[in-house]
Amino acid sequence: MTAGLALSGPSAAPASGAAAAALVVLLHGWGADGDDLIGLAPYWGELLPGAAFVSPHAPFPCEMGFGRQWFSIADRSPEAILAGVRLAAPLIDAFIDEQLGAHGLTPDDLALVGFSQGTMMALHVAPRRAAPVAALVGYSGRLIGAGVLQDEAVSRPPICLIHGERDEMIPASSMASAAEALTSAGFQVESHLRPGLGHGIDPEGIALAGRFIAERLATKVR
């Protein structure tokens, strides 16, 4: 079903004007596309002047409404969702490898950021890559396949989870559940509950993630 598919999307060059010393890959949520999260690049440019940003469009059109999706939500059973995540994961892996190669970078130069369904993909992809990425940030998502994580994880990047207290689409309790499962599997996780926030990203969430990424790419982005 994914044969012949390749991801692409908008990008932003380093604010420094020099060649990229780091890369931030942004995975958007259901019903959006890569143009959604690339808007974070200007906010993080000051903290990460040496980083390039790229935000691929998810591979599939949404069956309902408009925009793109990483996997279908027509069947929301855990088995169907995990199968959908596994289907899309190789496309993200290939995209990451392509982008790192294009910039002459290695996995420890990479930060992976997701929102909602993009967070679900990021939390699946990063732990299964042979070499750990420098940082993983997940906004407003959940961990898919928690029961198989311990057996399948081969790398354990540091993770920052951020979630709106009043998220009407994915309850904030999903962040606590993800943090607990990830910590039990040996990951270092920090989590931030944003008071009064729904399913979205607020200025403080942008600042928290920016600092988290900058600290882990400190020797590369200045």
C-alpha beads as a LAMMPS data file, in Angstrom:
LAMMPS data file: protein, C-alpha beads

222 atoms
221 bonds

1 atom types
1 bond types

-500.0 500.0 xlo xhi
-500.0 500.0 ylo yhi
-500.0 500.0 zlo zhi

Masses

1 110.0

Atoms # bond

1 1 1 0.000 0.000 0.000
2 1 1 2.939 2.349 0.578
3 1 1 5.042 1.073 -2.331
4 1 1 6.235 3.969 -4.433
5 1 1 5.211 6.593 -1.869
6 1 1 7.749 9.172 -0.739
7 1 1 7.203 12.043 1.643
8 1 1 7.816 15.687 0.860
9 1 1 6.854 19.000 2.367
10 1 1 7.866 22.574 3.156
11 1 1 11.216 23.395 4.697
12 1 1 13.036 26.323 6.261
13 1 1 16.770 26.990 6.078
14 1 1 18.838 27.753 9.206
15 1 1 18.376 31.255 10.563
16 1 1 22.171 31.553 10.697
17 1 1 22.355 31.496 6.917
18 1 1 25.028 28.808 7.112
19 1 1 24.813 25.122 6.227
20 1 1 22.591 23.135 8.572
21 1 1 24.316 21.818 11.694
22 1 1 21.109 20.168 12.921
23 1 1 17.711 19.160 11.610
24 1 1 14.213 19.380 13.069
25 1 1 11.583 17.152 11.456
26 1 1 7.976 18.154 12.195
27 1 1 5.104 15.636 11.921
28 1 1 1.680 17.276 11.704
29 1 1 -1.643 16.066 13.050
30 1 1 -4.676 14.461 11.428
31 1 1 -6.477 16.694 8.932
32 1 1 -3.566 19.096 8.480
33 1 1 -0.461 18.982 6.292
34 1 1 3.170 19.974 6.442
35 1 1 2.344 23.663 6.070
36 1 1 0.833 23.562 9.559
37 1 1 3.901 22.860 11.693
38 1 1 6.539 24.532 9.533
39 1 1 5.223 27.699 11.151
40 1 1 7.178 26.727 14.273
41 1 1 10.489 27.354 12.501
42 1 1 10.513 31.157 12.946
43 1 1 9.747 30.805 16.659
44 1 1 12.662 28.444 17.224
45 1 1 15.111 30.132 14.859
46 1 1 16.645 32.289 17.580
47 1 1 17.207 29.321 19.894
48 1 1 18.278 27.043 17.041
49 1 1 19.980 29.276 14.451
50 1 1 21.990 26.396 13.037
51 1 1 18.990 24.102 12.509
52 1 1 17.113 23.422 9.291
53 1 1 13.419 22.537 9.532
54 1 1 11.303 20.262 7.362
55 1 1 7.649 19.320 7.721
56 1 1 6.521 16.464 5.466
57 1 1 2.933 15.999 4.340
58 1 1 1.408 12.765 5.633
59 1 1 1.078 10.155 2.860
60 1 1 -2.677 9.629 2.822
61 1 1 -5.694 11.906 2.271
62 1 1 -8.202 11.900 5.108
63 1 1 -11.263 9.769 4.398
64 1 1 -13.353 12.276 6.342
65 1 1 -13.085 16.018 5.881
66 1 1 -9.916 17.440 4.353
67 1 1 -6.172 17.392 4.862
68 1 1 -3.794 14.476 5.281
69 1 1 -3.399 11.585 7.693
70 1 1 -0.580 9.285 8.745
71 1 1 -3.084 6.489 9.287
72 1 1 -6.822 5.952 9.110
73 1 1 -9.031 6.538 12.136
74 1 1 -12.108 4.921 10.572
75 1 1 -11.424 1.862 12.742
76 1 1 -10.220 3.055 16.131
77 1 1 -9.525 -0.343 17.637
78 1 1 -6.022 -0.613 19.142
79 1 1 -5.103 -3.308 16.632
80 1 1 -6.138 -1.220 13.623
81 1 1 -4.403 1.916 14.889
82 1 1 -1.153 0.044 15.572
83 1 1 -1.319 -1.526 12.115
84 1 1 -1.763 1.930 10.588
85 1 1 1.183 3.311 12.512
86 1 1 3.363 0.407 11.398
87 1 1 2.337 0.989 7.771
88 1 1 3.385 4.652 7.766
89 1 1 6.526 4.285 9.895
90 1 1 8.874 3.128 7.082
91 1 1 7.947 6.213 5.050
92 1 1 9.023 8.464 7.916
93 1 1 12.204 6.468 8.445
94 1 1 13.083 6.793 4.760
95 1 1 12.331 10.529 4.821
96 1 1 14.524 11.049 7.887
97 1 1 17.389 9.121 6.320
98 1 1 17.032 11.101 3.091
99 1 1 17.015 14.450 4.878
100 1 1 19.961 13.611 7.120
101 1 1 21.921 12.489 4.077
102 1 1 21.030 15.598 2.109
103 1 1 22.381 17.810 4.898
104 1 1 25.360 15.615 5.748
105 1 1 24.040 15.039 9.272
106 1 1 23.762 12.064 11.629
107 1 1 20.915 10.921 13.924
108 1 1 22.365 12.751 16.926
109 1 1 21.884 15.983 14.938
110 1 1 18.125 15.373 14.680
111 1 1 15.118 16.468 16.717
112 1 1 11.777 14.859 15.910
113 1 1 8.633 16.839 16.789
114 1 1 5.031 15.686 16.464
115 1 1 1.564 17.056 17.086
116 1 1 -1.414 14.786 17.806
117 1 1 -1.304 11.966 15.231
118 1 1 2.208 13.124 14.366
119 1 1 3.190 12.560 18.002
120 1 1 1.862 9.013 17.768
121 1 1 4.095 8.454 14.762
122 1 1 7.138 10.078 16.384
123 1 1 6.771 7.977 19.536
124 1 1 6.654 4.847 17.390
125 1 1 9.407 5.674 14.911
126 1 1 12.166 7.127 17.085
127 1 1 12.529 4.235 19.566
128 1 1 12.777 1.740 16.705
129 1 1 15.616 3.510 14.908
130 1 1 19.027 1.938 15.408
131 1 1 20.663 5.193 16.527
132 1 1 18.905 7.558 18.927
133 1 1 17.834 10.987 17.772
134 1 1 18.937 13.918 19.915
135 1 1 15.454 14.863 21.106
136 1 1 11.803 13.935 20.666
137 1 1 8.948 16.334 21.408
138 1 1 5.324 15.224 21.401
139 1 1 2.435 17.664 21.575
140 1 1 -1.126 16.540 22.347
141 1 1 -0.673 12.884 21.439
142 1 1 -0.666 9.394 22.860
143 1 1 1.566 6.347 22.836
144 1 1 0.375 3.615 20.461
145 1 1 1.323 0.009 21.214
146 1 1 2.598 0.565 24.754
147 1 1 2.518 -3.176 25.331
148 1 1 5.146 -3.898 22.668
149 1 1 7.404 -0.911 23.311
150 1 1 9.766 -2.640 25.737
151 1 1 10.436 -5.493 23.317
152 1 1 10.731 -3.348 20.183
153 1 1 12.670 -0.301 21.412
154 1 1 16.282 -0.291 20.246
155 1 1 17.140 3.324 21.098
156 1 1 15.899 5.628 23.828
157 1 1 16.083 9.335 22.985
158 1 1 15.118 11.938 25.590
159 1 1 11.434 12.837 25.309
160 1 1 9.395 15.929 26.142
161 1 1 5.600 15.602 26.211
162 1 1 3.327 18.662 26.233
163 1 1 -0.464 18.489 26.460
164 1 1 -3.379 20.849 26.970
165 1 1 -5.281 20.334 30.209
166 1 1 -8.593 20.821 28.399
167 1 1 -7.792 18.870 25.241
168 1 1 -11.173 17.927 23.794
169 1 1 -9.822 15.443 21.243
170 1 1 -7.112 13.495 23.065
171 1 1 -7.536 13.692 26.846
172 1 1 -4.673 14.991 28.926
173 1 1 -4.588 11.662 30.752
174 1 1 -3.022 10.234 27.575
175 1 1 0.141 12.173 28.346
176 1 1 0.385 10.689 31.835
177 1 1 -0.186 7.183 30.465
178 1 1 2.470 7.682 27.790
179 1 1 4.979 9.082 30.263
180 1 1 4.433 6.153 32.621
181 1 1 4.858 3.541 29.874
182 1 1 7.905 5.260 28.394
183 1 1 9.580 5.665 31.781
184 1 1 8.927 2.005 32.586
185 1 1 10.609 1.108 29.287
186 1 1 13.748 3.029 30.223
187 1 1 13.174 6.410 28.565
188 1 1 13.949 9.768 30.159
189 1 1 10.712 11.728 29.932
190 1 1 9.621 15.171 31.008
191 1 1 5.990 16.183 30.714
192 1 1 4.184 19.501 30.854
193 1 1 0.438 20.011 31.329
194 1 1 -0.685 23.357 29.934
195 1 1 -3.520 24.852 32.053
196 1 1 -6.667 25.817 30.169
197 1 1 -5.338 24.716 26.777
198 1 1 -7.362 22.572 24.370
199 1 1 -6.051 20.558 21.432
200 1 1 -3.324 22.892 20.307
201 1 1 0.050 24.482 20.971
202 1 1 0.374 27.649 23.039
203 1 1 3.311 30.089 23.329
204 1 1 4.593 28.500 26.518
205 1 1 4.476 25.072 24.877
206 1 1 6.524 26.437 21.985
207 1 1 9.051 27.891 24.430
208 1 1 9.271 24.684 26.481
209 1 1 9.929 22.551 23.419
210 1 1 12.386 25.036 21.977
211 1 1 14.472 25.021 25.150
212 1 1 14.312 21.216 25.358
213 1 1 15.595 20.821 21.811
214 1 1 18.210 23.564 22.148
215 1 1 19.674 21.972 25.288
216 1 1 20.147 18.662 23.487
217 1 1 21.554 20.218 20.336
218 1 1 23.563 22.858 22.169
219 1 1 26.887 22.024 20.540
220 1 1 25.387 21.964 17.044
221 1 1 22.955 24.854 16.616
222 1 1 24.980 27.868 17.731

Bonds

1 1 1 2
2 1 2 3
3 1 3 4
4 1 4 5
5 1 5 6
6 1 6 7
7 1 7 8
8 1 8 9
9 1 9 10
10 1 10 11
11 1 11 12
12 1 12 13
13 1 13 14
14 1 14 15
15 1 15 16
16 1 16 17
17 1 17 18
18 1 18 19
19 1 19 20
20 1 20 21
21 1 21 22
22 1 22 23
23 1 23 24
24 1 24 25
25 1 25 26
26 1 26 27
27 1 27 28
28 1 28 29
29 1 29 30
30 1 30 31
31 1 31 32
32 1 32 33
33 1 33 34
34 1 34 35
35 1 35 36
36 1 36 37
37 1 37 38
38 1 38 39
39 1 39 40
40 1 40 41
41 1 41 42
42 1 42 43
43 1 43 44
44 1 44 45
45 1 45 46
46 1 46 47
47 1 47 48
48 1 48 49
49 1 49 50
50 1 50 51
51 1 51 52
52 1 52 53
53 1 53 54
54 1 54 55
55 1 55 56
56 1 56 57
57 1 57 58
58 1 58 59
59 1 59 60
60 1 60 61
61 1 61 62
62 1 62 63
63 1 63 64
64 1 64 65
65 1 65 66
66 1 66 67
67 1 67 68
68 1 68 69
69 1 69 70
70 1 70 71
71 1 71 72
72 1 72 73
73 1 73 74
74 1 74 75
75 1 75 76
76 1 76 77
77 1 77 78
78 1 78 79
79 1 79 80
80 1 80 81
81 1 81 82
82 1 82 83
83 1 83 84
84 1 84 85
85 1 85 86
86 1 86 87
87 1 87 88
88 1 88 89
89 1 89 90
90 1 90 91
91 1 91 92
92 1 92 93
93 1 93 94
94 1 94 95
95 1 95 96
96 1 96 97
97 1 97 98
98 1 98 99
99 1 99 100
100 1 100 101
101 1 101 102
102 1 102 103
103 1 103 104
104 1 104 105
105 1 105 106
106 1 106 107
107 1 107 108
108 1 108 109
109 1 109 110
110 1 110 111
111 1 111 112
112 1 112 113
113 1 113 114
114 1 114 115
115 1 115 116
116 1 116 117
117 1 117 118
118 1 118 119
119 1 119 120
120 1 120 121
121 1 121 122
122 1 122 123
123 1 123 124
124 1 124 125
125 1 125 126
126 1 126 127
127 1 127 128
128 1 128 129
129 1 129 130
130 1 130 131
131 1 131 132
132 1 132 133
133 1 133 134
134 1 134 135
135 1 135 136
136 1 136 137
137 1 137 138
138 1 138 139
139 1 139 140
140 1 140 141
141 1 141 142
142 1 142 143
143 1 143 144
144 1 144 145
145 1 145 146
146 1 146 147
147 1 147 148
148 1 148 149
149 1 149 150
150 1 150 151
151 1 151 152
152 1 152 153
153 1 153 154
154 1 154 155
155 1 155 156
156 1 156 157
157 1 157 158
158 1 158 159
159 1 159 160
160 1 160 161
161 1 161 162
162 1 162 163
163 1 163 164
164 1 164 165
165 1 165 166
166 1 166 167
167 1 167 168
168 1 168 169
169 1 169 170
170 1 170 171
171 1 171 172
172 1 172 173
173 1 173 174
174 1 174 175
175 1 175 176
176 1 176 177
177 1 177 178
178 1 178 179
179 1 179 180
180 1 180 181
181 1 181 182
182 1 182 183
183 1 183 184
184 1 184 185
185 1 185 186
186 1 186 187
187 1 187 188
188 1 188 189
189 1 189 190
190 1 190 191
191 1 191 192
192 1 192 193
193 1 193 194
194 1 194 195
195 1 195 196
196 1 196 197
197 1 197 198
198 1 198 199
199 1 199 200
200 1 200 201
201 1 201 202
202 1 202 203
203 1 203 204
204 1 204 205
205 1 205 206
206 1 206 207
207 1 207 208
208 1 208 209
209 1 209 210
210 1 210 211
211 1 211 212
212 1 212 213
213 1 213 214
214 1 214 215
215 1 215 216
216 1 216 217
217 1 217 218
218 1 218 219
219 1 219 220
220 1 220 221
221 1 221 222
